[in-house]
Amino acid sequence: MLAEERERLPAETDLGGLIDLERYPLDRLDNPEGNALVARCRAALAGDGCAVLPRFIRSEALAEMARESLRLAPRAHINDTRTNPYSGDGDPALPADHPRNLFMDRSNGFVGGDLIEPETAIRRLYHHPAFQDFVRRALGVEVLHEYADPLGGLVINVLKPGCQHPWHYDTNEFVVSMMTRAPESGGLFQYCPGIRSTEDENYEAVGRVLRGDSAPVKTLRLKPGDLQLFFGRYSLHRVSRVAGERERHTVIFGFAREPGMIARAARTKRIFGRLAPIHEAETADGPARSDALAD
């Protein structure tokens, strides 16, 4: 987000107007009820890398966010292609059924953060200090930074009827997201908790999932207003194909442990269909990564 845009944000954003503070006391995180909330989130994340907070957003704020995502959805870049779980090229030196050589249809879209205006409820929540402090504590990190990426920092994921987001990993260690519009059917979030680690890609288990093994797969039927904290760097995950007439919209809030998080130019071009100047200035090696995992 540009400095001049941040200056146009409301000086005070009413946290209680956005979040159900009775259920989720973000204004009392140092009190026993706040400590208990953080502890529940950490336990869920430690258990299987995913924590869901149902009805996190107040109904009035959710209705506003739903209108915002519906208005902005036509500006999404629809990425209709085939991809492997690593968003990269295949490897002819590996067997044809190796996970790096298994490609699936990807047909989803993203609204870049530079298109989400400062006055939107979506952006007001993203930048709210109490929200960021809660996310930091729940994730158990010392310092939390907003993405420096003007396109990928705050985005709206758009899945049209018939579209899906196939099995993949995230670039960042964790993802914070919230659905604003549910489809009529389909669009289920499915994941394999901690199927890989920084030491082991675990290609054998990943290959079994790609070929239809559902044993390690967990399924969530998320609802609008549910906040999700997810360790998507290590858990293979997908959104199943959307059915019916309604689009599926999800806001993704970009946070990272380190400052200056920017997606690689090639990945950005695939997702958004364009680059920002900060991506065009990328060095030959691209942005640094904290691990050696396939992107």
Buried (B, 14 or more C-beta within 10 A) or exposed (E): BEEEEEEEBEEEBEBEEBBBBEEBBBEBBEEEEBBEBBEEBBEBBEEBBBBBBEBBBBEEBBBBBBBBBBEBBEBBBBBEEEBBBBBEEBEEEEEEEBBBBBBBEBBBBBBBBBBBEBEBBBBBBBBBEBBBEBBBBBBEBEEBBBBBBBBBBBBBBBBBBEBBBBBBBBBBBBBBBBBBBBBEEBBBBBBBBBBBEEEEBBBEBBBBBBEEEEEBBBEBEBEBBBBBBBBBBBBBBBBBBBEBEBBBBBBBBBBBBEEEBBBBBBBBBBBBBEBBEBBEEBEEEBBEEEEEBBB
